[in-house]
Amino acid sequence: MDPVESLMELIEGKSKAKTKQKQKWREIEQLKEKLEKEIEFFNGSVEHLLEEY
């Protein structure tokens, strides 16, 4: 394998790793947003229940 080919493989490997990392961060951000919405919903429900008493 010549040096150019090995360099290209190295670059491609790093590029794939970065892509996977970005995908994971997107998943984390989506989960975070979902959890924040659920927390807001439950907080509103609890406040509503407390107002009734």
Jmol script that loads the backbone (N, CA, C; Angstrom):
load data "model"
ATOM      1  N   MET A   1       0.864  -1.183   0.000  1.00  0.00           N
ATOM      2  CA  MET A   1       0.000   0.000   0.000  1.00  0.00           C
ATOM      3  C   MET A   1       0.902   1.234   0.000  1.00  0.00           C
ATOM      4  N   ASP A   2       0.624   2.127  -0.899  1.00  0.00           N
ATOM      5  CA  ASP A   2       1.462   3.319  -0.958  1.00  0.00           C
ATOM      6  C   ASP A   2       1.010   4.336   0.087  1.00  0.00           C
ATOM      7  N   PRO A   3       1.854   5.300   0.409  1.00  0.00           N
ATOM      8  CA  PRO A   3       1.548   6.283   1.459  1.00  0.00           C
ATOM      9  C   PRO A   3       0.285   7.102   1.195  1.00  0.00           C
ATOM     10  N   VAL A   4      -0.003   7.370  -0.072  1.00  0.00           N
ATOM     11  CA  VAL A   4      -1.190   8.163  -0.402  1.00  0.00           C
ATOM     12  C   VAL A   4      -2.452   7.362  -0.046  1.00  0.00           C
ATOM     13  N   GLU A   5      -2.465   6.084  -0.382  1.00  0.00           N
ATOM     14  CA  GLU A   5      -3.616   5.237  -0.057  1.00  0.00           C
ATOM     15  C   GLU A   5      -3.810   5.134   1.456  1.00  0.00           C
ATOM     16  N   SER A   6      -2.723   4.947   2.170  1.00  0.00           N
ATOM     17  CA  SER A   6      -2.846   4.820   3.627  1.00  0.00           C
ATOM     18  C   SER A   6      -3.313   6.139   4.250  1.00  0.00           C
ATOM     19  N   LEU A   7      -2.872   7.244   3.693  1.00  0.00           N
ATOM     20  CA  LEU A   7      -3.318   8.546   4.175  1.00  0.00           C
ATOM     21  C   LEU A   7      -4.808   8.742   3.910  1.00  0.00           C
ATOM     22  N   MET A   8      -5.260   8.332   2.728  1.00  0.00           N
ATOM     23  CA  MET A   8      -6.681   8.448   2.389  1.00  0.00           C
ATOM     24  C   MET A   8      -7.532   7.593   3.328  1.00  0.00           C
ATOM     25  N   GLU A   9      -7.080   6.375   3.645  1.00  0.00           N
ATOM     26  CA  GLU A   9      -7.813   5.511   4.565  1.00  0.00           C
ATOM     27  C   GLU A   9      -7.886   6.137   5.950  1.00  0.00           C
ATOM     28  N   LEU A  10      -6.811   6.743   6.377  1.00  0.00           N
ATOM     29  CA  LEU A  10      -6.777   7.405   7.680  1.00  0.00           C
ATOM     30  C   LEU A  10      -7.773   8.560   7.716  1.00  0.00           C
ATOM     31  N   ILE A  11      -7.795   9.352   6.671  1.00  0.00           N
ATOM     32  CA  ILE A  11      -8.728  10.490   6.590  1.00  0.00           C
ATOM     33  C   ILE A  11     -10.163   9.998   6.573  1.00  0.00           C
ATOM     34  N   GLU A  12     -10.460   8.968   5.796  1.00  0.00           N
ATOM     35  CA  GLU A  12     -11.812   8.417   5.731  1.00  0.00           C
ATOM     36  C   GLU A  12     -12.252   7.872   7.081  1.00  0.00           C
ATOM     37  N   GLY A  13     -11.346   7.218   7.779  1.00  0.00           N
ATOM     38  CA  GLY A  13     -11.666   6.679   9.102  1.00  0.00           C
ATOM     39  C   GLY A  13     -12.023   7.775  10.083  1.00  0.00           C
ATOM     40  N   LYS A  14     -11.270   8.863  10.059  1.00  0.00           N
ATOM     41  CA  LYS A  14     -11.554   9.984  10.953  1.00  0.00           C
ATOM     42  C   LYS A  14     -12.868  10.651  10.589  1.00  0.00           C
ATOM     43  N   SER A  15     -13.136  10.732   9.287  1.00  0.00           N
ATOM     44  CA  SER A  15     -14.375  11.349   8.825  1.00  0.00           C
ATOM     45  C   SER A  15     -15.577  10.535   9.291  1.00  0.00           C
ATOM     46  N   LYS A  16     -15.502   9.222   9.186  1.00  0.00           N
ATOM     47  CA  LYS A  16     -16.590   8.351   9.637  1.00  0.00           C
ATOM     48  C   LYS A  16     -16.792   8.473  11.138  1.00  0.00           C
ATOM     49  N   ALA A  17     -15.701   8.555  11.882  1.00  0.00           N
ATOM     50  CA  ALA A  17     -15.803   8.679  13.334  1.00  0.00           C
ATOM     51  C   ALA A  17     -16.480   9.993  13.711  1.00  0.00           C
ATOM     52  N   LYS A  18     -16.137  11.069  13.011  1.00  0.00           N
ATOM     53  CA  LYS A  18     -16.759  12.365  13.287  1.00  0.00           C
ATOM     54  C   LYS A  18     -18.243  12.336  12.963  1.00  0.00           C
ATOM     55  N   THR A  19     -18.609  11.672  11.873  1.00  0.00           N
ATOM     56  CA  THR A  19     -20.012  11.572  11.481  1.00  0.00           C
ATOM     57  C   THR A  19     -20.802  10.822  12.544  1.00  0.00           C
ATOM     58  N   LYS A  20     -20.264   9.710  13.029  1.00  0.00           N
ATOM     59  CA  LYS A  20     -20.938   8.942  14.078  1.00  0.00           C
ATOM     60  C   LYS A  20     -21.065   9.773  15.352  1.00  0.00           C
ATOM     61  N   GLN A  21     -20.027  10.515  15.671  1.00  0.00           N
ATOM     62  CA  GLN A  21     -20.058  11.356  16.862  1.00  0.00           C
ATOM     63  C   GLN A  21     -21.141  12.425  16.745  1.00  0.00           C
ATOM     64  N   LYS A  22     -21.264  13.040  15.583  1.00  0.00           N
ATOM     65  CA  LYS A  22     -22.296  14.058  15.362  1.00  0.00           C
ATOM     66  C   LYS A  22     -23.683  13.444  15.476  1.00  0.00           C
ATOM     67  N   GLN A  23     -23.860  12.224  14.944  1.00  0.00           N
ATOM     68  CA  GLN A  23     -25.147  11.548  15.039  1.00  0.00           C
ATOM     69  C   GLN A  23     -25.517  11.299  16.501  1.00  0.00           C
ATOM     70  N   LYS A  24     -24.555  10.868  17.286  1.00  0.00           N
ATOM     71  CA  LYS A  24     -24.806  10.606  18.709  1.00  0.00           C
ATOM     72  C   LYS A  24     -25.203  11.888  19.428  1.00  0.00           C
ATOM     73  N   TRP A  25     -24.519  12.991  19.107  1.00  0.00           N
ATOM     74  CA  TRP A  25     -24.869  14.262  19.747  1.00  0.00           C
ATOM     75  C   TRP A  25     -26.268  14.705  19.356  1.00  0.00           C
ATOM     76  N   ARG A  26     -26.671  14.470  18.100  1.00  0.00           N
ATOM     77  CA  ARG A  26     -28.036  14.800  17.678  1.00  0.00           C
ATOM     78  C   ARG A  26     -29.042  13.982  18.461  1.00  0.00           C
ATOM     79  N   GLU A  27     -28.755  12.697  18.649  1.00  0.00           N
ATOM     80  CA  GLU A  27     -29.642  11.840  19.431  1.00  0.00           C
ATOM     81  C   GLU A  27     -29.759  12.338  20.872  1.00  0.00           C
ATOM     82  N   ILE A  28     -28.632  12.724  21.444  1.00  0.00           N
ATOM     83  CA  ILE A  28     -28.623  13.232  22.821  1.00  0.00           C
ATOM     84  C   ILE A  28     -29.455  14.506  22.917  1.00  0.00           C
ATOM     85  N   GLU A  29     -29.281  15.408  21.959  1.00  0.00           N
ATOM     86  CA  GLU A  29     -30.042  16.659  21.966  1.00  0.00           C
ATOM     87  C   GLU A  29     -31.539  16.395  21.837  1.00  0.00           C
ATOM     88  N   GLN A  30     -31.919  15.434  20.992  1.00  0.00           N
ATOM     89  CA  GLN A  30     -33.331  15.096  20.835  1.00  0.00           C
ATOM     90  C   GLN A  30     -33.905  14.529  22.130  1.00  0.00           C
ATOM     91  N   LEU A  31     -33.159  13.655  22.782  1.00  0.00           N
ATOM     92  CA  LEU A  31     -33.612  13.095  24.056  1.00  0.00           C
ATOM     93  C   LEU A  31     -33.739  14.179  25.124  1.00  0.00           C
ATOM     94  N   LYS A  32     -32.783  15.097  25.125  1.00  0.00           N
ATOM     95  CA  LYS A  32     -32.805  16.196  26.091  1.00  0.00           C
ATOM     96  C   LYS A  32     -34.050  17.053  25.892  1.00  0.00           C
ATOM     97  N   GLU A  33     -34.359  17.379  24.631  1.00  0.00           N
ATOM     98  CA  GLU A  33     -35.551  18.185  24.342  1.00  0.00           C
ATOM     99  C   GLU A  33     -36.822  17.451  24.761  1.00  0.00           C
ATOM    100  N   LYS A  34     -36.878  16.156  24.493  1.00  0.00           N
ATOM    101  CA  LYS A  34     -38.046  15.360  24.864  1.00  0.00           C
ATOM    102  C   LYS A  34     -38.227  15.345  26.383  1.00  0.00           C
ATOM    103  N   LEU A  35     -37.129  15.153  27.103  1.00  0.00           N
ATOM    104  CA  LEU A  35     -37.200  15.141  28.565  1.00  0.00           C
ATOM    105  C   LEU A  35     -37.626  16.496  29.118  1.00  0.00           C
ATOM    106  N   GLU A  36     -37.117  17.570  28.539  1.00  0.00           N
ATOM    107  CA  GLU A  36     -37.500  18.903  28.990  1.00  0.00           C
ATOM    108  C   GLU A  36     -38.999  19.143  28.797  1.00  0.00           C
ATOM    109  N   LYS A  37     -39.539  18.674  27.664  1.00  0.00           N
ATOM    110  CA  LYS A  37     -40.974  18.822  27.418  1.00  0.00           C
ATOM    111  C   LYS A  37     -41.783  18.018  28.428  1.00  0.00           C
ATOM    112  N   GLU A  38     -41.331  16.797  28.731  1.00  0.00           N
ATOM    113  CA  GLU A  38     -42.036  15.968  29.696  1.00  0.00           C
ATOM    114  C   GLU A  38     -41.994  16.587  31.089  1.00  0.00           C
ATOM    115  N   ILE A  39     -40.857  17.147  31.453  1.00  0.00           N
ATOM    116  CA  ILE A  39     -40.731  17.793  32.766  1.00  0.00           C
ATOM    117  C   ILE A  39     -41.670  18.986  32.857  1.00  0.00           C
ATOM    118  N   GLU A  40     -41.717  19.786  31.792  1.00  0.00           N
ATOM    119  CA  GLU A  40     -42.634  20.933  31.774  1.00  0.00           C
ATOM    120  C   GLU A  40     -44.080  20.475  31.916  1.00  0.00           C
ATOM    121  N   PHE A  41     -44.448  19.384  31.232  1.00  0.00           N
ATOM    122  CA  PHE A  41     -45.805  18.862  31.307  1.00  0.00           C
ATOM    123  C   PHE A  41     -46.139  18.438  32.737  1.00  0.00           C
ATOM    124  N   PHE A  42     -45.242  17.676  33.359  1.00  0.00           N
ATOM    125  CA  PHE A  42     -45.508  17.196  34.712  1.00  0.00           C
ATOM    126  C   PHE A  42     -45.497  18.331  35.732  1.00  0.00           C
ATOM    127  N   ASN A  43     -44.635  19.303  35.549  1.00  0.00           N
ATOM    128  CA  ASN A  43     -44.636  20.455  36.443  1.00  0.00           C
ATOM    129  C   ASN A  43     -45.966  21.191  36.362  1.00  0.00           C
ATOM    130  N   GLY A  44     -46.466  21.359  35.165  1.00  0.00           N
ATOM    131  CA  GLY A  44     -47.765  22.017  34.987  1.00  0.00           C
ATOM    132  C   GLY A  44     -48.875  21.212  35.625  1.00  0.00           C
ATOM    133  N   SER A  45     -48.822  19.902  35.506  1.00  0.00           N
ATOM    134  CA  SER A  45     -49.849  19.042  36.093  1.00  0.00           C
ATOM    135  C   SER A  45     -49.836  19.134  37.608  1.00  0.00           C
ATOM    136  N   VAL A  46     -48.655  19.123  38.189  1.00  0.00           N
ATOM    137  CA  VAL A  46     -48.536  19.192  39.647  1.00  0.00           C
ATOM    138  C   VAL A  46     -49.028  20.547  40.147  1.00  0.00           C
ATOM    139  N   GLU A  47     -48.648  21.605  39.463  1.00  0.00           N
ATOM    140  CA  GLU A  47     -49.099  22.943  39.863  1.00  0.00           C
ATOM    141  C   GLU A  47     -50.612  23.037  39.785  1.00  0.00           C
ATOM    142  N   HIS A  48     -51.197  22.462  38.769  1.00  0.00           N
ATOM    143  CA  HIS A  48     -52.652  22.471  38.612  1.00  0.00           C
ATOM    144  C   HIS A  48     -53.315  21.716  39.772  1.00  0.00           C
ATOM    145  N   LEU A  49     -52.766  20.590  40.135  1.00  0.00           N
ATOM    146  CA  LEU A  49     -53.316  19.809  41.242  1.00  0.00           C
ATOM    147  C   LEU A  49     -53.200  20.562  42.576  1.00  0.00           C
ATOM    148  N   LEU A  50     -52.086  21.248  42.757  1.00  0.00           N
ATOM    149  CA  LEU A  50     -51.879  21.987  43.995  1.00  0.00           C
ATOM    150  C   LEU A  50     -52.847  23.164  44.097  1.00  0.00           C
ATOM    151  N   GLU A  51     -53.187  23.776  42.956  1.00  0.00           N
ATOM    152  CA  GLU A  51     -54.116  24.900  42.966  1.00  0.00           C
ATOM    153  C   GLU A  51     -55.518  24.459  43.387  1.00  0.00           C
ATOM    154  N   GLU A  52     -55.865  23.212  43.083  1.00  0.00           N
ATOM    155  CA  GLU A  52     -57.181  22.706  43.433  1.00  0.00           C
ATOM    156  C   GLU A  52     -57.355  22.563  44.950  1.00  0.00           C
ATOM    157  N   TYR A  53     -56.261  22.358  45.674  1.00  0.00           N
ATOM    158  CA  TYR A  53     -56.351  22.151  47.117  1.00  0.00           C
ATOM    159  C   TYR A  53     -56.155  23.403  47.872  1.00  0.00           C
TER     160      TYR A  53
END
end "model"
wireframe off; spacefill off
backbone 0.3
color backbone group
